[in-house]
């Protein structure tokens, strides 16, 4: 996404900014990246547990598992716009 920093970008930015406030904000942003990584791992674990439960309960809760699968699907991403001059 063009409007966000990567974790590496934030680390590089910290080497340029030297104010106390910039350092504190940078630390908070890095903590957010760590939290997001934890959520991603938890999400994978949750998906695995749901798969195991679906096998265990076979056809008893088909509708429930279908609804859960729909909730776990990623949202569709809009098409990316091309940036710059194009002679198409």
Wavefront OBJ file of the C-alpha trace (Angstrom):
o trace
v 0.000 0.000 0.000
v 1.454 3.361 -0.900
v 0.233 5.230 2.198
v 1.929 3.185 4.914
v 5.451 2.481 6.128
v 6.958 -0.969 6.231
v 8.740 -2.045 9.387
v 12.049 -1.535 7.602
v 10.955 1.945 6.510
v 10.175 2.911 10.101
v 13.573 1.629 11.211
v 15.271 3.702 8.503
v 13.230 6.758 9.473
v 14.435 6.415 13.057
v 18.008 6.820 11.921
v 17.133 10.221 10.414
v 14.875 11.692 13.091
v 16.540 12.617 16.378
v 13.909 14.434 18.432
v 12.582 12.891 21.631
v 9.046 12.844 20.231
v 10.142 11.122 17.006
v 11.936 8.438 19.004
v 8.835 7.773 21.156
v 6.532 7.619 18.123
v 8.951 5.306 16.366
v 9.010 2.939 19.348
v 5.195 2.847 19.379
v 5.056 2.104 15.655
v 7.519 -0.758 16.037
v 5.391 -2.150 18.876
v 2.371 -2.062 16.551
v 4.283 -4.109 13.972
v 5.095 -6.691 16.649
v 1.417 -6.821 17.683
v 0.304 -7.244 14.070
v 2.719 -10.126 13.663
v 1.247 -11.794 16.774
v -2.287 -11.348 15.403
v -1.257 -12.921 12.102
v 0.167 -15.957 13.894
v -2.965 -16.231 16.017
v -5.107 -16.020 12.884
v -3.265 -18.965 11.311
v -3.642 -20.929 14.550
v -7.352 -20.137 14.694
v -7.843 -21.283 11.111
v -6.042 -24.546 11.887
v -8.218 -25.166 14.961
v -11.379 -24.544 12.941
v -10.186 -27.063 10.329
v -9.618 -29.640 13.080
v -13.050 -28.995 14.599
v -14.703 -29.328 11.202
v -13.133 -32.768 10.725
v -14.165 -33.837 14.216
v -17.798 -32.762 13.997
v -18.190 -33.861 10.389
v -21.589 -32.800 8.997
v -23.331 -31.690 12.190
v -22.351 -28.016 11.937
v -21.902 -27.501 8.191
v -23.731 -24.158 8.202
v -21.699 -22.864 11.143
v -18.387 -23.766 9.537
v -19.445 -22.214 6.211
v -20.272 -18.956 8.013
v -16.935 -18.987 9.859
v -15.054 -19.594 6.591
v -16.775 -16.595 5.003
v -15.719 -14.424 7.945
v -12.103 -15.571 7.582
v -11.885 -14.758 3.864
v -9.821 -11.664 3.112
v -11.650 -8.644 1.756
v -11.261 -8.088 -1.983
v -8.600 -5.516 -2.828
v -9.445 -2.772 -5.317
v -7.332 -2.794 -8.489
v -4.093 -0.841 -8.175
v -3.708 2.323 -10.217
v -0.640 2.709 -12.337
v 1.556 5.601 -11.287
v 3.538 7.800 -13.665
v 3.402 8.591 -17.359
v 2.175 5.833 -19.657
v 2.067 6.001 -23.435
v -0.687 3.385 -23.798
l 1 2 3 4 5 6 7 8 9 10 11 12 13 14 15 16 17 18 19 20 21 22 23 24 25 26 27 28 29 30 31 32 33 34 35 36 37 38 39 40 41 42 43 44 45 46 47 48 49 50 51 52 53 54 55 56 57 58 59 60 61 62 63 64 65 66 67 68 69 70 71 72 73 74 75 76 77 78 79 80 81 82 83 84 85 86 87 88
